[in-house]
Amino acid sequence: MLKNPITLNDAFAMLDRIGTNGDATERYLSTICLDILRETRKEQKFYDGLVKVYDTVIKQPEQIPGLEVRKVSACAMKKVFSEVSYVIEGWENLPKTGGHIFIYNHLKNHPYNTLPNQFQITLDSHFISSMVLFEQYGDPGTRIVRVGRTSEYGHQNYYDRLSHINVYTPESELAADKAYLKEQAKREFFHKATEELASGRNLMISPEGTSLLTEESPGPFRPGAFKLALELENEPLIVPVAVANFDKRLRYNTLKCKIYPPFKMSDKVESKCDKEGMRAFLTNYQQEFTQKVREAAALEVDSRRAMAVSA
């Protein structure tokens, strides 16, 4: 039972029961086991929280708009993340108001956090949404998410209910005879993204279009987020956020996030028509962002907070 997160609660219930109703030897052994499994139990509370977040989102009544569902999700995720050790630096770099593009390096999820329906709630993006954007602006922002494969019903049900903006990536399943859907999604992306930014809501985009391990991150950057910023009349800021360790088991681990000073794309590339300038920028900025990820991974943990979380 201890090998699988789905049966861990039964294992702990059994140990708790033995600790109360067993004989002297059984109670003693139960105490030792529970002490050894303290970090595992904390991790299990986190996993249970993810399951509850998923159920909360997909069970929201249809008449509740996606924006409100995103806020419900952010509140629930804040409670989940409060159970684990994390560190955030760079609050002073956040713009005072919303309406900007937040870019981040997208990390894989550890298989342990896979829900019973085989869906994985992406931890890094939810962390930024709930612990940074929602905390600062009272709004978790709008994410750009990939269209799920046919078999990923859990993925699509969840993100459709949150009313995020869908795009096709290499990880999406798209038949050759439906390639027109990709172009249609691109047009819808620009239209919806423009509306969100104009309304003062932030966009969250991973320029990589895929997820990697912390040690490999970031991958090659795609131009979409940066071209969008150049195409808008009221140019938004690009706010870089580097994350680390979201791909690892949460036992004995600290989630790390560092917010960097924002910039305008027009200061980096003259115009959206400057293809050579954009290519050079993407190559150079990926290398620069690699250093940002290393800096995030090296963030010092506040020992007082770590002790409080463990307690």
Salt bridges, closest charged atoms under 4 A:
ASP16 OD2 - ARG41 NH2 2.53
ASP35 OD1 - ARG38 NH2 2.50
GLU39 OE1 - LYS42 NZ 2.93
GLU43 OE2 - ARG249 NE 2.76
GLU43 OE1 - ARG251 NE 3.72
GLU68 OE2 - LYS71 NZ 3.98
GLU83 OE1 - LYS45 NZ 3.30
ASP124 OD2 - HIS106 ND1 2.97
GLU135 OE1 - LYS78 NZ 2.52
GLU152 OE2 - ARG146 NH2 2.89
GLU152 OE2 - ARG149 NH2 3.15
GLU171 OE1 - ARG146 NE 3.57
GLU183 OE2 - LYS186 NZ 3.69
GLU195 OE2 - HIS191 NE2 3.27
GLU196 OE1 - ARG70 NH2 3.74
GLU196 OE1 - ARG201 NE 2.87
GLU215 OE2 - LYS248 NZ 2.97
ASP247 OD2 - LYS248 NZ 3.49
GLU276 OE2 - ARG279 NH2 2.34
GLU288 OE2 - LYS292 NZ 3.44
ASP302 OD1 - ARG304 NE 3.36
